[in-house]
């Protein structure tokens, strides 16, 4: 496959913007570094936990209003973590890694 695909450029251009990372900017690797499994998982875990806990609060309030039991407090964060990891693993991480490999080859790293 060609390294400079339009999809790769779109993902990388978006991921290169500091403001899109917010407080998670420390998880973004340098352009020539791979987006590792551990980094992808850490990002997914942070986002999944944060938004999963917020979702749990909403589900708890809705459950109380409807007088319905609420499921496990771990289910929503775990599902979001898995979804974020899957999406990252098939979208921006491969695009980032193709660019990192290309830049590393060019610079002889």
Wavefront OBJ file of the C-alpha trace (Angstrom):
o trace
v 0.000 0.000 0.000
v 1.106 3.536 -0.639
v 2.260 5.362 2.512
v 0.840 8.761 1.587
v -2.840 7.879 1.305
v -5.474 10.572 1.707
v -6.975 8.841 4.760
v -3.581 8.690 6.435
v -2.982 12.364 5.778
v -6.389 13.287 7.185
v -5.890 11.245 10.370
v -2.337 12.501 10.855
v -3.190 16.134 10.155
v -5.934 15.913 12.777
v -3.723 14.084 15.304
v -0.930 16.623 14.831
v -3.101 19.418 16.264
v -2.159 19.960 19.904
v -5.564 21.335 20.882
v -7.298 18.108 19.794
v -5.371 16.204 22.470
v -6.204 18.509 25.356
v -4.812 17.202 28.651
v -3.838 13.908 26.971
v -1.178 15.566 24.825
v 1.490 13.781 26.856
v 0.317 10.501 25.282
v 0.993 11.647 21.727
v 4.293 10.274 20.430
v 6.737 12.256 18.318
v 5.972 12.120 14.598
v 8.798 9.637 13.955
v 7.766 7.333 16.861
v 5.287 4.487 16.558
v 1.920 4.655 18.264
v 2.530 1.549 20.360
v 0.031 -0.968 21.679
v 0.676 0.276 25.236
v 0.152 3.916 24.302
v -3.029 3.079 22.364
v -4.342 1.074 25.302
v -3.448 3.792 27.832
v -5.273 6.404 25.767
v -8.283 4.108 25.378
v -8.312 3.264 29.078
v -8.201 6.915 30.136
v -10.953 7.946 27.742
v -13.072 4.853 28.366
v -12.873 5.279 32.125
v -13.571 9.005 32.065
v -16.539 8.854 29.717
v -17.689 5.526 31.124
v -17.937 6.972 34.621
v -19.849 9.957 33.280
v -22.146 7.525 31.463
v -22.611 5.556 34.675
v -23.821 8.682 36.467
v -26.324 9.347 33.684
v -27.501 5.717 33.677
v -27.851 5.798 37.467
v -30.010 8.939 37.313
v -32.157 7.525 34.510
v -32.457 4.194 36.325
v -33.608 5.914 39.490
v -36.111 8.051 37.584
v -37.531 4.973 35.842
v -37.268 2.775 38.951
v -35.090 0.292 37.056
v -31.997 -1.481 38.302
v -28.682 -0.303 36.915
v -26.118 -2.805 35.620
v -22.551 -3.252 36.719
v -20.596 -0.011 37.173
v -17.724 -1.629 35.264
v -19.670 -2.511 32.119
v -19.909 0.918 30.492
v -16.277 1.968 31.122
v -15.045 -1.444 29.937
v -17.190 -1.312 26.795
v -16.035 2.212 25.972
v -12.391 1.307 26.592
v -12.742 -1.653 24.223
v -14.507 0.430 21.598
v -11.914 3.219 21.777
v -9.083 0.696 21.528
v -10.644 -1.050 18.538
v -11.317 2.209 16.722
v -7.841 3.578 17.432
v -6.228 0.296 16.367
v -7.845 0.350 12.929
v -7.894 4.087 12.202
v -5.363 6.608 13.432
v -2.707 4.324 14.998
v -1.914 2.496 11.714
v -1.874 5.814 9.817
v 0.441 7.321 12.433
v 2.696 4.250 12.362
v 3.010 4.289 8.575
v 4.116 7.911 8.738
v 6.505 7.181 11.625
v 8.100 4.357 9.651
v 8.439 6.580 6.597
v 9.997 9.413 8.626
v 12.343 7.001 10.414
v 13.511 5.547 7.086
v 14.169 9.032 5.736
v 16.164 10.131 8.750
v 17.969 6.796 9.166
v 16.599 6.158 12.695
l 1 2 3 4 5 6 7 8 9 10 11 12 13 14 15 16 17 18 19 20 21 22 23 24 25 26 27 28 29 30 31 32 33 34 35 36 37 38 39 40 41 42 43 44 45 46 47 48 49 50 51 52 53 54 55 56 57 58 59 60 61 62 63 64 65 66 67 68 69 70 71 72 73 74 75 76 77 78 79 80 81 82 83 84 85 86 87 88 89 90 91 92 93 94 95 96 97 98 99 100 101 102 103 104 105 106 107 108 109
